[in-house]
Amino acid sequence: MKTGLSMYSLVELYRDKASTAQFLQQAKKWNLEGVELLDYFWQDLDKELPQVIALTQELGLEVYSYSIGNNFVSSDPAQRQSQVDKIREAVEIAKKLNAKVIRVFSGDASGEENVAFDEALSWIVEGLKAGAALAEKAGITLALENHGLFAGKAQQVAQVIGAVGSPALAATLDTGNFLLVGENPTEAVRQLADKAALIHFKDFKAVGSEVTQRVYKATTGQGYQGTIIGQGDVDLPTIVSILHDRGYNGYLSIEFEGPGDPLASVEASINYVNETIAKVKGA
């Protein structure tokens, strides 16, 4: 396993800016080997992408994942097709970045009232089947993140992957997101470790109603706030041990989503992850 960093960890610095090149330079200062880039941050794709490709080569940084935001939960076939087209574009971008994994979502109801899970599931499976076929031709793996209500739980992720039935669809395991659907992250990772193509290494802590900054509300009603990796409620050392034992040899992609100084918090998170990986490998 290696320590990686999602650009989303610095969203508070880079939101609404053409900043991917700046992020790469910062990652190199932290002596990272790989990074996760997101479609969210492009301001001018045609202009920025060639610069970013050149800079990753110059800095010797691996783009281990390209992450997109997509949503197949819509009763409109044209809208769902637009999300397949989004994956098609992502595959082309990932090829240029030499990224072998694309993080994808199932999506959530948005403006769709009374959408039953079974109906949403059929749309999600239909869309990801089409997307996985595109990815497979390019030698790329789509990695479905446990995110939202329709694929937030471990069983839901496994169900979608099984229904799609493609070697080009695996899982992104977000260690913090499981808390938001009332699941134990350690047990959820244990269930899905064999399907993992990417790990979003995130930490959350339960907070009271008096805390309001960057708080995520779980389906249980409990509020969670992001923390420096290793300072929250997620049993990350055990999760790393599980992944190690299951043969996961990819990146632990740090995704810091807490308040405070993002640069200092990410640096502390990187140190923690480096130390945790070293301990597990040395055990």
C-alpha positions as CSV (number, residue, x, y, z in Angstrom):
1,M,0.0,0.0,0.0
2,K,1.0,3.6,-0.6
3,T,0.0,7.0,0.7
4,G,-1.9,9.1,-1.8
5,L,-3.9,12.3,-1.7
6,S,-7.2,13.3,-3.1
7,M,-7.3,16.8,-4.4
8,Y,-10.7,17.2,-2.6
9,S,-8.7,17.3,0.7
10,L,-7.8,20.9,-0.3
11,V,-11.2,21.9,-1.7
12,E,-11.3,24.9,0.7
13,L,-8.2,26.3,-1.0
14,Y,-8.9,25.3,-4.6
15,R,-12.6,25.6,-5.1
16,D,-13.5,27.7,-8.2
17,K,-9.9,28.0,-9.2
18,A,-7.8,26.5,-12.0
19,S,-5.6,24.9,-9.5
20,T,-4.8,21.3,-10.4
21,A,-1.2,22.2,-11.4
22,Q,-0.8,24.0,-8.0
23,F,-2.1,20.9,-6.2
24,L,0.4,18.7,-8.0
25,Q,3.3,20.9,-7.0
26,Q,2.1,20.8,-3.4
27,A,1.8,17.0,-3.5
28,K,5.4,16.8,-4.7
29,K,6.5,19.0,-1.7
30,W,5.0,16.4,0.5
31,N,7.0,13.6,-1.2
32,L,3.9,11.8,-2.4
33,E,4.1,9.3,-5.2
34,G,0.5,9.5,-6.4
35,V,-2.6,11.7,-6.4
36,E,-6.3,11.5,-7.1
37,L,-7.6,14.2,-9.5
38,L,-11.3,15.2,-9.8
39,D,-13.4,16.5,-12.6
40,Y,-14.9,19.0,-10.1
41,F,-11.8,21.2,-10.3
42,W,-11.4,21.8,-14.1
43,Q,-12.1,25.4,-15.1
44,D,-10.9,25.1,-18.7
45,L,-10.3,21.4,-19.5
46,D,-8.9,21.9,-22.9
47,K,-6.3,24.3,-21.6
48,E,-5.5,22.7,-18.3
49,L,-5.3,19.0,-19.2
50,P,-2.2,19.2,-21.4
51,Q,-0.4,21.2,-18.7
52,V,-1.4,18.8,-16.0
53,I,-0.3,15.8,-18.0
54,A,3.1,17.4,-18.7
55,L,3.5,18.4,-15.0
56,T,2.7,14.9,-13.7
57,Q,5.5,13.5,-15.9
58,E,7.9,16.3,-14.9
59,L,7.2,15.7,-11.2
60,G,7.1,11.9,-11.4
61,L,3.6,11.8,-9.9
62,E,1.2,8.9,-10.6
63,V,-2.4,9.8,-11.1
64,Y,-3.8,6.6,-9.6
65,S,-7.5,7.7,-9.8
66,Y,-9.6,10.2,-11.8
67,S,-12.8,10.9,-9.9
68,I,-16.1,12.1,-11.4
69,G,-19.5,13.1,-10.0
70,N,-22.3,11.3,-11.8
71,N,-25.9,10.5,-11.0
72,F,-28.0,7.7,-12.6
73,V,-31.0,8.2,-10.4
74,S,-33.4,9.9,-12.9
75,S,-36.6,8.8,-14.6
76,D,-35.4,10.6,-17.7
77,P,-33.5,8.2,-20.1
78,A,-31.8,11.2,-21.8
79,Q,-30.5,12.3,-18.4
80,R,-29.2,8.9,-17.6
81,Q,-27.5,8.7,-21.1
82,S,-25.8,12.0,-20.4
83,Q,-24.2,10.3,-17.3
84,V,-23.0,7.4,-19.5
85,D,-21.5,10.1,-21.8
86,K,-19.8,11.6,-18.8
87,I,-18.1,8.3,-18.0
88,R,-17.2,8.1,-21.7
89,E,-15.4,11.5,-21.4
90,A,-13.8,10.4,-18.1
91,V,-12.4,7.3,-19.7
92,E,-10.7,9.4,-22.4
93,I,-9.3,11.8,-19.8
94,A,-8.1,9.0,-17.6
95,K,-6.3,7.4,-20.5
96,K,-4.5,10.7,-21.1
97,L,-3.6,10.9,-17.4
98,N,-2.6,7.2,-17.4
99,A,-5.0,6.7,-14.5
100,K,-6.2,3.1,-14.2
101,V,-9.2,3.8,-11.9
102,I,-12.2,6.1,-12.2
103,R,-14.2,6.8,-9.1
104,V,-18.0,6.8,-9.9
105,F,-21.2,7.3,-8.0
106,S,-24.6,5.6,-8.2
107,G,-26.3,8.9,-7.7
108,D,-29.2,10.0,-5.4
109,A,-32.7,11.2,-6.0
110,S,-32.6,14.9,-6.9
111,G,-36.0,16.4,-7.9
112,E,-37.3,12.9,-8.2
113,E,-40.1,12.3,-5.7
114,N,-40.9,8.8,-4.3
115,V,-38.2,6.9,-6.1
116,A,-38.2,3.4,-4.9
117,F,-34.8,1.6,-4.3
118,D,-35.6,-1.1,-6.8
119,E,-36.4,1.4,-9.5
120,A,-33.3,3.4,-8.7
121,L,-31.2,0.2,-8.7
122,S,-32.3,-0.7,-12.2
123,W,-31.2,2.7,-13.5
124,I,-27.9,2.5,-11.7
125,V,-27.1,-1.0,-12.9
126,E,-28.1,0.0,-16.5
127,G,-25.9,3.0,-16.4
128,L,-22.9,1.3,-14.8
129,K,-23.1,-1.6,-17.2
130,A,-22.8,0.8,-20.1
131,G,-20.0,2.7,-18.4
132,A,-18.1,-0.5,-17.4
133,A,-18.2,-1.6,-21.0
134,L,-16.5,1.6,-22.1
135,A,-13.9,1.3,-19.3
136,E,-13.1,-2.3,-20.0
137,K,-12.2,-1.5,-23.6
138,A,-9.7,1.0,-22.3
139,G,-8.2,-1.2,-19.6
140,I,-9.7,1.0,-16.9
141,T,-11.6,0.0,-13.8
142,L,-14.7,2.0,-12.5
143,A,-14.8,2.1,-8.8
144,L,-18.2,2.6,-7.2
145,E,-18.0,4.7,-4.0
146,N,-20.2,4.0,-1.0
147,H,-21.9,7.4,-1.2
148,G,-25.5,8.5,-0.6
149,L,-28.6,6.4,0.0
150,F,-28.7,4.1,-3.0
151,A,-25.2,2.7,-2.7
152,G,-24.1,3.9,0.7
153,K,-24.1,0.6,2.6
154,A,-21.7,-2.3,2.0
155,Q,-24.5,-4.6,1.0
156,Q,-25.8,-2.1,-1.6
157,V,-22.3,-1.6,-3.1
158,A,-21.9,-5.4,-3.4
159,Q,-25.4,-5.7,-4.9
160,V,-24.7,-3.2,-7.6
161,I,-21.4,-4.7,-8.5
162,G,-22.9,-8.2,-8.6
163,A,-25.8,-7.0,-10.8
164,V,-23.5,-5.2,-13.2
165,G,-21.3,-8.3,-13.4
166,S,-18.3,-6.7,-15.1
167,P,-14.6,-7.1,-14.3
168,A,-14.3,-3.4,-15.0
169,L,-16.5,-2.4,-12.0
170,A,-15.1,-2.6,-8.5
171,A,-15.5,-0.5,-5.3
172,T,-14.1,2.7,-3.8
173,L,-14.3,2.1,-0.1
174,D,-14.8,5.5,1.7
175,T,-13.9,4.7,5.4
176,G,-15.9,7.7,6.7
177,N,-19.0,7.5,4.6
178,F,-20.1,4.2,6.1
179,L,-20.8,6.1,9.4
180,L,-23.2,8.3,7.5
181,V,-25.5,5.3,6.8
182,G,-25.2,3.9,10.3
183,E,-22.6,1.2,9.5
184,N,-19.4,0.2,11.3
185,P,-16.6,1.1,8.9
186,T,-14.4,-1.8,10.0
187,E,-17.1,-4.4,9.3
188,A,-18.1,-2.7,6.0
189,V,-14.5,-2.8,4.8
190,R,-14.2,-6.4,5.9
191,Q,-17.3,-7.2,3.7
192,L,-16.0,-5.3,0.6
193,A,-12.2,-5.5,0.8
194,D,-12.0,-8.1,-1.9
195,K,-13.8,-5.8,-4.3
196,A,-11.7,-2.7,-3.6
197,A,-9.9,-0.8,-6.4
198,L,-9.5,2.4,-4.4
199,I,-9.6,3.4,-0.7
200,H,-10.8,6.9,0.3
201,F,-9.0,7.2,3.6
202,K,-11.2,9.5,5.6
203,D,-11.8,10.0,9.3
204,F,-15.0,11.4,11.0
205,K,-15.9,12.0,14.6
206,A,-19.4,12.2,16.2
207,V,-20.3,15.8,17.3
208,G,-23.2,17.4,19.1
209,S,-25.7,19.8,17.6
210,E,-23.7,22.8,18.8
211,V,-21.0,22.0,16.2
212,T,-22.0,23.3,12.8
213,Q,-18.8,23.8,10.6
214,R,-18.5,21.1,7.9
215,V,-20.8,18.7,9.6
216,Y,-22.4,15.8,7.8
217,K,-25.7,14.4,9.1
218,A,-26.1,10.6,9.2
219,T,-29.3,8.8,8.4
220,T,-29.4,8.0,12.2
221,G,-29.5,11.8,12.9
222,Q,-26.0,11.8,14.3
223,G,-23.7,14.6,13.1
224,Y,-20.2,13.9,12.0
225,Q,-17.3,16.3,11.4
226,G,-14.2,15.5,9.4
227,T,-10.9,15.2,11.3
228,I,-7.2,14.9,10.6
229,I,-6.7,11.3,9.6
230,G,-6.3,9.2,12.8
231,Q,-8.0,11.6,15.1
232,G,-11.6,10.5,14.6
233,D,-13.9,7.6,15.4
234,V,-12.8,5.3,12.5
235,D,-10.5,2.4,13.4
236,L,-8.1,3.0,10.6
237,P,-5.2,0.8,11.8
238,T,-7.5,-2.2,11.8
239,I,-8.8,-1.3,8.4
240,V,-5.3,-1.1,7.0
241,S,-4.6,-4.5,8.5
242,I,-7.7,-6.0,6.9
243,L,-6.7,-4.5,3.5
244,H,-3.1,-5.8,3.9
245,D,-4.3,-9.3,4.8
246,R,-6.7,-9.3,1.8
247,G,-3.8,-8.3,-0.6
248,Y,-4.9,-4.7,-1.4
249,N,-1.7,-3.1,-2.8
250,G,-3.2,0.2,-4.1
251,Y,-3.3,3.7,-2.6
252,L,-4.8,4.9,0.6
253,S,-6.2,8.1,-0.8
254,I,-6.4,10.7,1.9
255,E,-9.6,12.6,1.8
256,F,-9.6,15.3,4.6
257,E,-12.9,17.0,5.0
258,G,-12.5,18.8,8.3
259,P,-12.3,22.4,9.5
260,G,-9.1,24.3,10.2
261,D,-6.0,24.8,8.2
262,P,-6.2,22.3,5.4
263,L,-2.5,22.4,4.6
264,A,-1.4,21.6,8.2
265,S,-4.2,19.1,8.5
266,V,-3.3,17.2,5.3
267,E,0.4,17.2,6.3
268,A,-0.5,15.7,9.6
269,S,-2.7,13.2,7.9
270,I,0.1,12.1,5.5
271,N,2.5,11.5,8.4
272,Y,-0.1,9.4,10.1
273,V,-0.9,7.3,7.1
274,N,2.8,6.8,6.3
275,E,3.4,5.6,9.9
276,T,0.3,3.3,9.9
277,I,1.3,1.6,6.6
278,A,4.9,1.1,7.9
279,K,3.6,-0.5,11.1
280,V,1.3,-2.9,9.3
281,K,4.0,-3.9,6.8
282,G,6.4,-4.4,9.6
283,A,4.0,-6.5,11.8
